[in-house]
Amino acid sequence: MTILATEELTRSFPRVTALDRLTVTVGPGVTGLVGANGAGKSTLIKILLGLLEPSSGDAQVLGMDVRTRGAEIRRVVGYMPEHDCLPPDLSATEFTVHMARMSGLPRTAARERAADVLRHVGLYEERYRVMGGYSTGMKQRVKLAQALVHDPQVVFLDEPTNGLDPQGRDEMLALIRRIGAEFGISVLVTSHLLGELERICDHVVVIDGGRLLRSSAIAEFTQATETVTVEVEEGQDVLAARLAELGESVTADGRTLLVRVRAPETYDALRDAVADLDLCLIRLEQGRRRIEDVFKEPADV
């Protein structure tokens, strides 16, 4: 099943090209759309919702053409915008019920669904307070609730952790993961914070300057590398020197050493060197690629 697909999708503005011949396909699950601010993430979502006309190329959501079936797409897709869009004089319940009614739910069903999703996002006790007095974290939760209230097949979440403190980001990421894992709703979530997407996504699409750099399963981004990270309490320089004498390739990286694994014997050399030098080993772990490494590579198109 394909959630969304684009073919040579381009969107140009008078002074900038936001999307440049973007071709990508996204399947079910939690997919991260990552790129720096201005990379074209929000523009892509607006096109997928039928809110912005492409300059050229094609795009589909759940098999529906964004040019001709925008209203139908919006009925089955939830959208959490990046910007602050909540009316300050309404309560979370009033607003979420209104959004449910706008999506076609009858009044009773809308109130029941609103109560359910506000409980899910952790706002049940605060649901009757006017949103003008909400914290940033509470407002983000309301925006997530209204995106879910009509039981969509897919939700588009645009920078959902913006403005949140570390605890708030962790809680929001846990909610997003639950949407995909427990509710069976596919998620497209944008972020410029790479580490966040590594924690919650099944698949990641990386764009830069409106162009596709890479689209891969998260496991392919974080695959093991041919290096081992070593950290000792004291004696890092001595350990590096001993390993170099043994023919190992060693690079200092702050408080750690990166040791290239040339053969299984490298692990034996590490163990013996730490033991012979009577060092206190803090960390020994297999090196892994990270999403940010993609930005150091040539574009994969």
Buried (B, 14 or more C-beta within 10 A) or exposed (E): EEBBBBEBBBBBEEEEBBBBBBBBEBBBBBBBBBBEEBBBBBBBBBBBBBEBEBBEBBBBBBEBBBEEBBEBBBBBBBBBBBEEEBEEEBBBBBBBBBBBBBBEBEEEBBBBBBBBBBEBBBBBEBBEBBBEEBEEBBBBBBBBBBBBBBBBBBBBBBBBBBBBEEEBBBBBBEBBBBBBEEBEBBBBBBBBEBEBBBBBBBBBBBBBBBBBBBBBBBEEBBEEBEBBBBBBEEBBEEBBBBBEEBEBBBEEEEEBBBBBBEEEEBEEBBEEBBEEEEBEBEEBEEBBEEBEBBBEEEBEE
